Amino acid sequence: MVTHGKVSIFYTLICFYLILGIHYSSTFKTISIQIGGSVTIPCHYDRKYTQNRKYWYSEWNLSNKYTNTTEENLSVIDYPDQSLFTVTMRNLQENQRGRYYCILETEGQSSSSSTPVLNDFYLQIQSVLDLSVVNSSVTGQEGGNISVQCLYSSGWKTAFKRWCRFQENKCYTEGLTDTSQNSSVQISDDRRESFTVLMTGLRESDSGWYCCVVHELRIYVQLTVNKRKPDINTENDMKKTFPFVWLSTSAAVLLLLILIGVFIWRCRKRHNEEENKNRIRERSSAKTSDKVSCTPKDTEMYCTINDDNPNTSSSLDPSTNITYSTIAVTSGCKSHCPADGVIYSTVAQH
């Protein structure tokens, strides 16, 4: 009964479009895929519908495939953390062209016609593509740049070119200056059947699904932005230069220690030299000259020692050694005494 209702709706739609003379590809979003090729289509949904059932519906064979279904040429996978499910079709053939839907089941729905449509498009299978992309999966790093090259057939040279973010339905357009209005996104058309999208200053939040758009044609591109990683070349350079830096630093520290040691040695040497000079000077200043008086009639005399430095520590310290001289005078002293009758005796203080 349900299948009969779907078939009726399908043929009603065909009759309607035949009467109006309108081709599918001119009405719906069109994806152009080469025969034998594959395509991945994103279907976003609101986070509140994470637990709801979702499925992929095809008017080509009037079948639906629920999420987390994997077959030989078809995969329908749900990603609740990203609030989307993807449909991957492989080895597409010309008879598979037609209209397709991403469907979300909600409570209280009475029929498939009342279910919310998350995404719908017309799949066009061709031997020569009207629109394609060099790389449908692009990866970049935070703060870096990525470039996407979109190719179109000669019939679309004058058509308007856009780069759209699928989830937000936000598009950057090619202007007269071949740049978009956003400084981080630039679109340039070389008018030779290709246009290039350059995204600069990437952020993690830029990750998602985008599409190259030419008129109603579109092709999806998945962008993944990773966190910035340390530069491997810089780390290798640091590892290579570390031994040299370590040796240079060690040599500098060793030289500094040697210089400090030499400075200390010279200071101590100078200090010792000064002390030696002071000792010699002190000994020289401690020498005294004593006067001894004698007369020829004295058969013996004891000389008197005059200490010229009575206040020095040696005069106060009883342990200080002082040498005293005793002079014996015999007869005939007159002939041995100086004219002034004074004998000078030098006594060194020890």
C-alpha positions as a Markdown table, in Angstrom:
| # | Residue | x | y | z |
|---|---|---|---|---|
| 1 | Met | 0.0 | 0.0 | 0.0 |
| 2 | Val | 2.8 | 2.3 | 0.9 |
| 3 | Thr | 4.8 | 1.4 | -2.2 |
| 4 | His | 1.7 | 2.0 | -4.4 |
| 5 | Gly | 1.4 | 5.5 | -2.9 |
| 6 | Lys | 5.0 | 6.3 | -3.5 |
| 7 | Val | 4.7 | 5.2 | -7.1 |
| 8 | Ser | 1.6 | 7.4 | -7.6 |
| 9 | Ile | 3.5 | 10.4 | -6.2 |
| 10 | Phe | 6.5 | 9.7 | -8.4 |
| 11 | Tyr | 4.4 | 9.5 | -11.7 |
| 12 | Thr | 2.4 | 12.6 | -10.7 |
| 13 | Leu | 5.6 | 14.6 | -10.4 |
| 14 | Ile | 6.8 | 13.3 | -13.8 |
| 15 | Cys | 3.6 | 14.4 | -15.4 |
| 16 | Phe | 3.7 | 17.7 | -13.7 |
| 17 | Tyr | 7.2 | 18.5 | -14.9 |
| 18 | Leu | 6.5 | 17.2 | -18.4 |
| 19 | Ile | 3.5 | 19.5 | -18.7 |
| 20 | Leu | 5.5 | 22.5 | -17.6 |
| 21 | Gly | 8.4 | 21.5 | -19.8 |
| 22 | Ile | 10.8 | 22.0 | -17.0 |
| 23 | His | 13.9 | 19.7 | -16.6 |
| 24 | Tyr | 14.9 | 18.4 | -13.2 |
| 25 | Ser | 18.3 | 19.9 | -13.3 |
| 26 | Ser | 17.0 | 23.4 | -13.9 |
| 27 | Thr | 14.8 | 23.3 | -10.8 |
| 28 | Phe | 16.8 | 21.5 | -8.2 |
| 29 | Lys | 20.3 | 21.6 | -6.9 |
| 30 | Thr | 22.2 | 19.5 | -9.4 |
| 31 | Ile | 25.3 | 17.3 | -8.7 |
| 32 | Ser | 27.2 | 16.2 | -11.7 |
| 33 | Ile | 29.0 | 12.9 | -11.4 |
| 34 | Gln | 31.0 | 10.9 | -14.0 |
| 35 | Ile | 29.9 | 7.5 | -15.0 |
| 36 | Gly | 31.5 | 4.9 | -12.7 |
| 37 | Gly | 32.4 | 7.6 | -10.2 |
| 38 | Ser | 31.4 | 8.2 | -6.6 |
| 39 | Val | 30.0 | 11.0 | -4.5 |
| 40 | Thr | 29.6 | 11.9 | -0.8 |
| 41 | Ile | 26.7 | 14.1 | 0.2 |
| 42 | Pro | 26.2 | 15.7 | 3.7 |
| 43 | Cys | 22.8 | 16.0 | 5.3 |
| 44 | His | 22.7 | 18.3 | 8.3 |
| 45 | Tyr | 20.0 | 18.3 | 11.0 |
| 46 | Asp | 19.3 | 20.2 | 14.2 |
| 47 | Arg | 21.0 | 18.8 | 17.3 |
| 48 | Lys | 17.6 | 18.2 | 19.0 |
| 49 | Tyr | 17.0 | 15.5 | 16.4 |
| 50 | Thr | 20.1 | 13.5 | 17.3 |
| 51 | Gln | 18.0 | 10.5 | 18.5 |
| 52 | Asn | 15.5 | 10.6 | 15.6 |
| 53 | Arg | 15.7 | 8.2 | 12.7 |
| 54 | Lys | 17.1 | 9.4 | 9.4 |
| 55 | Tyr | 17.2 | 7.9 | 6.0 |
| 56 | Trp | 18.2 | 8.3 | 2.4 |
| 57 | Tyr | 15.4 | 8.2 | -0.2 |
| 58 | Ser | 15.8 | 7.6 | -3.9 |
| 59 | Glu | 13.2 | 8.3 | -6.5 |
| 60 | Trp | 15.2 | 6.2 | -8.9 |
| 61 | Asn | 14.1 | 2.9 | -7.3 |
| 62 | Leu | 11.7 | 4.3 | -4.7 |
| 63 | Ser | 13.7 | 2.9 | -1.8 |
| 64 | Asn | 15.0 | 4.3 | 1.4 |
| 65 | Lys | 18.0 | 3.4 | 3.4 |
| 66 | Tyr | 18.3 | 4.3 | 7.1 |
| 67 | Thr | 21.4 | 5.6 | 8.7 |
| 68 | Asn | 24.3 | 3.3 | 9.6 |
| 69 | Thr | 23.6 | 1.1 | 6.6 |
| 70 | Thr | 26.5 | -0.1 | 4.5 |
| 71 | Glu | 26.2 | -1.9 | 1.2 |
| 72 | Glu | 28.5 | -2.6 | -1.7 |
| 73 | Asn | 27.9 | 0.7 | -3.4 |
| 74 | Leu | 26.1 | 2.7 | -0.7 |
| 75 | Ser | 26.9 | 3.9 | 2.8 |
| 76 | Val | 24.6 | 5.9 | 5.0 |
| 77 | Ile | 26.5 | 6.9 | 8.2 |
| 78 | Asp | 25.3 | 9.1 | 11.0 |
| 79 | Tyr | 27.6 | 11.4 | 13.0 |
| 80 | Pro | 25.6 | 12.7 | 16.0 |
| 81 | Asp | 28.5 | 14.7 | 17.4 |
| 82 | Gln | 28.5 | 16.7 | 14.2 |
| 83 | Ser | 24.7 | 16.8 | 13.7 |
| 84 | Leu | 24.9 | 15.3 | 10.2 |
| 85 | Phe | 24.8 | 12.1 | 8.3 |
| 86 | Thr | 26.5 | 11.4 | 5.0 |
| 87 | Val | 25.5 | 9.4 | 2.0 |
| 88 | Thr | 28.3 | 7.9 | -0.1 |
| 89 | Met | 27.3 | 6.4 | -3.5 |
| 90 | Arg | 29.9 | 4.5 | -5.5 |
| 91 | Asn | 30.2 | 3.1 | -9.1 |
| 92 | Leu | 27.3 | 5.3 | -10.3 |
| 93 | Gln | 25.7 | 4.4 | -13.6 |
| 94 | Glu | 23.7 | 6.5 | -16.0 |
| 95 | Asn | 20.4 | 4.8 | -15.1 |
| 96 | Gln | 20.8 | 6.1 | -11.5 |
| 97 | Arg | 20.3 | 9.7 | -12.3 |
| 98 | Gly | 17.3 | 11.3 | -10.6 |
| 99 | Arg | 16.1 | 13.1 | -7.5 |
| 100 | Tyr | 17.3 | 12.1 | -4.1 |
| 101 | Tyr | 16.4 | 13.2 | -0.5 |
| 102 | Cys | 17.8 | 13.2 | 3.0 |
| 103 | Ile | 14.8 | 12.6 | 5.3 |
| 104 | Leu | 14.3 | 13.1 | 9.0 |
| 105 | Glu | 11.6 | 11.1 | 10.8 |
| 106 | Thr | 9.6 | 13.1 | 13.4 |
| 107 | Glu | 6.9 | 12.1 | 15.8 |
| 108 | Gly | 3.3 | 12.2 | 14.6 |
| 109 | Gln | 4.2 | 12.2 | 10.9 |
| 110 | Ser | 1.4 | 10.6 | 8.8 |
| 111 | Ser | 3.2 | 9.9 | 5.6 |
| 112 | Ser | 6.5 | 10.2 | 3.9 |
| 113 | Ser | 5.3 | 13.4 | 2.1 |
| 114 | Ser | 5.1 | 15.2 | 5.5 |
| 115 | Thr | 8.6 | 14.3 | 6.7 |
| 116 | Pro | 11.2 | 17.1 | 6.9 |
| 117 | Val | 13.6 | 17.1 | 4.0 |
| 118 | Leu | 17.1 | 17.9 | 5.1 |
| 119 | Asn | 18.6 | 18.0 | 1.6 |
| 120 | Asp | 17.4 | 17.3 | -1.9 |
| 121 | Phe | 19.1 | 17.4 | -5.3 |
| 122 | Tyr | 19.1 | 16.0 | -8.7 |
| 123 | Leu | 21.9 | 13.6 | -9.5 |
| 124 | Gln | 23.2 | 13.9 | -13.0 |
| 125 | Ile | 25.4 | 11.1 | -14.4 |
| 126 | Gln | 27.6 | 12.2 | -17.3 |
| 127 | Ser | 30.6 | 11.1 | -19.3 |
| 128 | Val | 31.9 | 14.7 | -19.4 |
| 129 | Leu | 31.3 | 16.6 | -16.2 |
| 130 | Asp | 29.8 | 20.1 | -16.2 |
| 131 | Leu | 31.3 | 20.7 | -12.7 |
| 132 | Ser | 33.9 | 18.9 | -10.7 |
| 133 | Val | 36.6 | 19.5 | -8.1 |
| 134 | Val | 40.3 | 18.5 | -8.2 |
| 135 | Asn | 40.2 | 17.3 | -4.5 |
| 136 | Ser | 36.9 | 16.7 | -2.7 |
| 137 | Ser | 38.6 | 16.4 | 0.8 |
| 138 | Val | 41.0 | 19.1 | 1.9 |
| 139 | Thr | 43.0 | 19.4 | 5.2 |
| 140 | Gly | 44.6 | 22.5 | 6.7 |
| 141 | Gln | 46.0 | 23.8 | 9.9 |
| 142 | Glu | 45.0 | 26.7 | 12.2 |
| 143 | Gly | 46.4 | 29.9 | 10.8 |
| 144 | Gly | 47.3 | 28.3 | 7.5 |
| 145 | Asn | 45.8 | 28.4 | 4.0 |
| 146 | Ile | 44.0 | 26.0 | 1.7 |
| 147 | Ser | 43.3 | 26.2 | -2.0 |
| 148 | Val | 40.4 | 24.4 | -3.8 |
| 149 | Gln | 40.3 | 24.3 | -7.6 |
| 150 | Cys | 36.8 | 23.9 | -9.2 |
| 151 | Leu | 36.6 | 22.8 | -12.8 |
| 152 | Tyr | 33.6 | 23.7 | -15.1 |
| 153 | Ser | 32.7 | 23.0 | -18.7 |
| 154 | Ser | 33.1 | 25.5 | -21.5 |
| 155 | Gly | 29.4 | 26.3 | -21.5 |
| 156 | Trp | 29.6 | 27.8 | -18.0 |
| 157 | Lys | 32.4 | 30.4 | -18.6 |
| 158 | Thr | 30.1 | 33.4 | -18.1 |
| 159 | Ala | 28.1 | 31.9 | -15.3 |
| 160 | Phe | 28.3 | 33.2 | -11.8 |
| 161 | Lys | 30.7 | 31.3 | -9.5 |
| 162 | Arg | 30.3 | 30.9 | -5.7 |
| 163 | Trp | 31.9 | 29.1 | -2.8 |
| 164 | Cys | 29.3 | 28.2 | -0.2 |
| 165 | Arg | 29.3 | 26.7 | 3.3 |
| 166 | Phe | 26.7 | 24.0 | 3.2 |
| 167 | Gln | 25.5 | 24.0 | 6.8 |
| 168 | Glu | 25.1 | 27.8 | 7.1 |
| 169 | Asn | 24.0 | 28.2 | 3.5 |
| 170 | Lys | 26.5 | 31.1 | 3.4 |
| 171 | Cys | 28.1 | 31.9 | 0.1 |
| 172 | Tyr | 31.1 | 33.9 | -1.0 |
| 173 | Thr | 30.8 | 35.2 | -4.5 |
| 174 | Glu | 33.1 | 36.2 | -7.3 |
| 175 | Gly | 33.0 | 39.9 | -7.9 |
| 176 | Leu | 34.3 | 42.1 | -10.7 |
| 177 | Thr | 37.7 | 42.2 | -9.0 |
| 178 | Asp | 37.8 | 38.3 | -8.8 |
| 179 | Thr | 37.8 | 38.4 | -5.0 |
| 180 | Ser | 35.0 | 37.8 | -2.5 |
| 181 | Gln | 33.7 | 40.3 | 0.0 |
| 182 | Asn | 35.4 | 38.4 | 2.8 |
| 183 | Ser | 39.2 | 39.1 | 3.2 |
| 184 | Ser | 39.7 | 35.5 | 4.4 |
| 185 | Val | 38.1 | 34.0 | 1.2 |
| 186 | Gln | 39.2 | 34.9 | -2.3 |
| 187 | Ile | 37.6 | 33.5 | -5.5 |
| 188 | Ser | 39.4 | 34.0 | -8.8 |
| 189 | Asp | 38.2 | 32.8 | -12.2 |
| 190 | Asp | 40.8 | 32.3 | -14.8 |
| 191 | Arg | 38.1 | 32.1 | -17.5 |
| 192 | Arg | 39.8 | 28.9 | -18.7 |
| 193 | Glu | 37.2 | 26.4 | -17.3 |
| 194 | Ser | 38.4 | 26.6 | -13.7 |
| 195 | Phe | 38.1 | 28.9 | -10.7 |
| 196 | Thr | 40.1 | 28.8 | -7.5 |
| 197 | Val | 39.0 | 29.3 | -3.9 |
| 198 | Leu | 41.7 | 30.5 | -1.5 |
| 199 | Met | 41.0 | 30.5 | 2.3 |
| 200 | Thr | 43.5 | 32.1 | 4.5 |
| 201 | Gly | 43.9 | 32.4 | 8.3 |
| 202 | Leu | 42.1 | 29.1 | 9.0 |
| 203 | Arg | 40.4 | 28.4 | 12.3 |
| 204 | Glu | 39.1 | 25.1 | 13.7 |
| 205 | Ser | 35.6 | 26.4 | 13.4 |
| 206 | Asp | 36.1 | 26.6 | 9.6 |
| 207 | Ser | 35.9 | 22.8 | 9.5 |
| 208 | Gly | 32.8 | 21.5 | 7.6 |
| 209 | Trp | 31.3 | 20.9 | 4.3 |
| 210 | Tyr | 31.5 | 23.4 | 1.4 |
| 211 | Cys | 30.6 | 23.4 | -2.2 |
| 212 | Cys | 31.7 | 24.9 | -5.5 |
| 213 | Val | 28.6 | 26.4 | -7.2 |
| 214 | Val | 28.1 | 27.4 | -10.8 |
| 215 | His | 24.5 | 28.5 | -11.4 |
| 216 | Glu | 22.5 | 25.4 | -10.1 |
| 217 | Leu | 25.4 | 23.0 | -10.4 |
| 218 | Arg | 27.3 | 22.2 | -7.2 |
| 219 | Ile | 30.0 | 19.8 | -6.0 |
| 220 | Tyr | 30.7 | 19.1 | -2.3 |
| 221 | Val | 34.1 | 19.6 | -0.6 |
| 222 | Gln | 34.9 | 18.5 | 2.9 |
| 223 | Leu | 37.3 | 20.8 | 4.8 |
| 224 | Thr | 39.1 | 19.7 | 8.0 |
| 225 | Val | 41.1 | 22.2 | 10.0 |
| 226 | Asn | 43.5 | 20.7 | 12.6 |
| 227 | Lys | 45.2 | 22.4 | 15.5 |
| 228 | Arg | 48.6 | 23.9 | 14.8 |
| 229 | Lys | 51.4 | 21.5 | 15.4 |
| 230 | Pro | 55.0 | 22.4 | 16.4 |
| 231 | Asp | 57.2 | 22.8 | 13.3 |
| 232 | Ile | 59.1 | 19.5 | 12.8 |
| 233 | Asn | 61.9 | 21.3 | 11.0 |
| 234 | Thr | 62.3 | 23.7 | 13.9 |
| 235 | Glu | 62.4 | 20.8 | 16.4 |
| 236 | Asn | 65.0 | 19.0 | 14.2 |
| 237 | Asp | 67.1 | 22.2 | 13.9 |
| 238 | Met | 67.0 | 22.6 | 17.7 |
| 239 | Lys | 68.1 | 19.0 | 18.2 |
| 240 | Lys | 71.0 | 19.5 | 15.8 |
| 241 | Thr | 72.1 | 22.8 | 17.2 |
| 242 | Phe | 71.7 | 21.8 | 20.9 |
| 243 | Pro | 75.1 | 20.1 | 21.2 |
| 244 | Phe | 76.8 | 23.1 | 19.6 |
| 245 | Val | 75.0 | 25.5 | 21.9 |
| 246 | Trp | 75.7 | 23.4 | 24.9 |
| 247 | Leu | 79.5 | 23.2 | 24.1 |
| 248 | Ser | 79.6 | 26.9 | 23.4 |
| 249 | Thr | 77.9 | 27.7 | 26.7 |
| 250 | Ser | 80.1 | 25.3 | 28.6 |
| 251 | Ala | 83.3 | 26.8 | 27.1 |
| 252 | Ala | 82.1 | 30.3 | 27.9 |
| 253 | Val | 81.3 | 29.4 | 31.5 |
| 254 | Leu | 84.7 | 27.6 | 31.8 |
| 255 | Leu | 86.5 | 30.7 | 30.4 |
| 256 | Leu | 84.7 | 32.9 | 32.9 |
| 257 | Leu | 85.7 | 30.7 | 35.8 |
| 258 | Ile | 89.3 | 30.8 | 34.7 |
| 259 | Leu | 89.3 | 34.6 | 34.5 |
| 260 | Ile | 87.7 | 34.8 | 37.9 |
| 261 | Gly | 90.3 | 32.5 | 39.3 |
| 262 | Val | 93.2 | 34.5 | 37.8 |
| 263 | Phe | 91.7 | 37.7 | 39.2 |
| 264 | Ile | 91.4 | 36.2 | 42.7 |
| 265 | Trp | 95.0 | 34.8 | 42.5 |
| 266 | Arg | 96.4 | 38.2 | 41.4 |
| 267 | Cys | 94.5 | 40.0 | 44.2 |
| 268 | Arg | 95.9 | 37.6 | 46.8 |
| 269 | Lys | 99.4 | 37.9 | 45.4 |
| 270 | Arg | 99.3 | 41.6 | 45.6 |
| 271 | His | 97.9 | 41.5 | 49.1 |
| 272 | Asn | 100.8 | 39.2 | 50.2 |
| 273 | Glu | 103.4 | 41.4 | 48.6 |
| 274 | Glu | 101.9 | 44.4 | 50.5 |
| 275 | Glu | 102.1 | 42.4 | 53.7 |
| 276 | Asn | 105.7 | 41.5 | 53.1 |
| 277 | Lys | 106.6 | 45.1 | 52.4 |
| 278 | Asn | 104.9 | 46.2 | 55.6 |
| 279 | Arg | 106.8 | 43.6 | 57.6 |
| 280 | Ile | 110.1 | 44.7 | 56.2 |
| 281 | Arg | 109.2 | 48.3 | 56.9 |
| 282 | Glu | 108.2 | 47.5 | 60.5 |
| 283 | Arg | 111.5 | 45.6 | 61.1 |
| 284 | Ser | 113.5 | 48.5 | 59.7 |
| 285 | Ser | 111.7 | 51.0 | 61.9 |
| 286 | Ala | 112.5 | 48.8 | 65.0 |
| 287 | Lys | 116.4 | 49.2 | 64.8 |
| 288 | Thr | 117.8 | 51.5 | 67.5 |
| 289 | Ser | 121.2 | 53.1 | 68.1 |
| 290 | Asp | 122.5 | 53.0 | 71.6 |
| 291 | Lys | 125.1 | 55.4 | 73.1 |
| 292 | Val | 127.6 | 54.0 | 75.4 |
| 293 | Ser | 129.8 | 56.3 | 77.4 |
| 294 | Cys | 133.2 | 55.1 | 78.7 |
| 295 | Thr | 136.3 | 56.6 | 80.2 |
| 296 | Pro | 139.7 | 55.1 | 80.2 |
| 297 | Lys | 139.7 | 54.8 | 83.9 |
| 298 | Asp | 136.7 | 52.4 | 83.8 |
| 299 | Thr | 137.9 | 48.9 | 83.8 |
| 300 | Glu | 134.3 | 47.6 | 82.8 |
| 301 | Met | 131.1 | 49.2 | 81.8 |
| 302 | Tyr | 127.6 | 48.1 | 81.0 |
| 303 | Cys | 126.0 | 49.8 | 78.2 |
| 304 | Thr | 122.6 | 51.4 | 78.5 |
| 305 | Ile | 120.1 | 50.4 | 75.9 |
| 306 | Asn | 117.8 | 53.1 | 74.9 |
| 307 | Asp | 114.5 | 51.9 | 73.3 |
| 308 | Asp | 113.4 | 54.5 | 70.7 |
| 309 | Asn | 109.9 | 52.9 | 70.6 |
| 310 | Pro | 108.8 | 52.6 | 74.2 |
| 311 | Asn | 105.1 | 52.5 | 73.3 |
| 312 | Thr | 105.3 | 49.6 | 70.9 |
| 313 | Ser | 103.9 | 46.2 | 71.7 |
| 314 | Ser | 107.4 | 44.8 | 72.1 |
| 315 | Ser | 108.2 | 47.1 | 75.0 |
| 316 | Leu | 105.1 | 46.0 | 76.8 |
| 317 | Asp | 105.3 | 42.3 | 76.0 |
| 318 | Pro | 107.7 | 40.6 | 78.4 |
| 319 | Ser | 108.0 | 37.7 | 76.0 |
| 320 | Thr | 109.7 | 39.9 | 73.4 |
| 321 | Asn | 113.3 | 39.0 | 72.9 |
| 322 | Ile | 115.7 | 42.0 | 73.3 |
| 323 | Thr | 119.4 | 41.7 | 72.9 |
| 324 | Tyr | 121.5 | 43.6 | 75.3 |
| 325 | Ser | 125.2 | 44.3 | 74.7 |
| 326 | Thr | 127.8 | 44.2 | 77.5 |
| 327 | Ile | 131.1 | 46.0 | 76.8 |
| 328 | Ala | 134.2 | 45.2 | 78.7 |
| 329 | Val | 136.6 | 48.1 | 78.8 |
| 330 | Thr | 140.2 | 47.4 | 79.7 |
| 331 | Ser | 143.0 | 49.7 | 80.2 |
| 332 | Gly | 143.8 | 51.5 | 77.2 |
| 333 | Cys | 140.2 | 52.3 | 76.5 |
| 334 | Lys | 141.2 | 55.8 | 75.5 |
| 335 | Ser | 143.0 | 54.5 | 72.5 |
| 336 | His | 139.9 | 52.3 | 71.5 |
| 337 | Cys | 137.1 | 54.7 | 72.4 |
| 338 | Pro | 136.0 | 57.3 | 70.0 |
| 339 | Ala | 137.0 | 60.8 | 70.5 |
| 340 | Asp | 133.7 | 61.8 | 72.0 |
| 341 | Gly | 133.9 | 58.8 | 74.4 |
| 342 | Val | 130.7 | 57.3 | 73.0 |
| 343 | Ile | 130.4 | 53.8 | 71.5 |
| 344 | Tyr | 127.5 | 53.3 | 69.3 |
| 345 | Ser | 125.8 | 49.9 | 69.5 |
| 346 | Thr | 123.0 | 48.9 | 67.1 |
| 347 | Val | 120.6 | 46.4 | 68.6 |
| 348 | Ala | 117.9 | 44.7 | 66.6 |
| 349 | Gln | 114.6 | 43.9 | 68.2 |
| 350 | His | 113.4 | 40.4 | 67.5 |
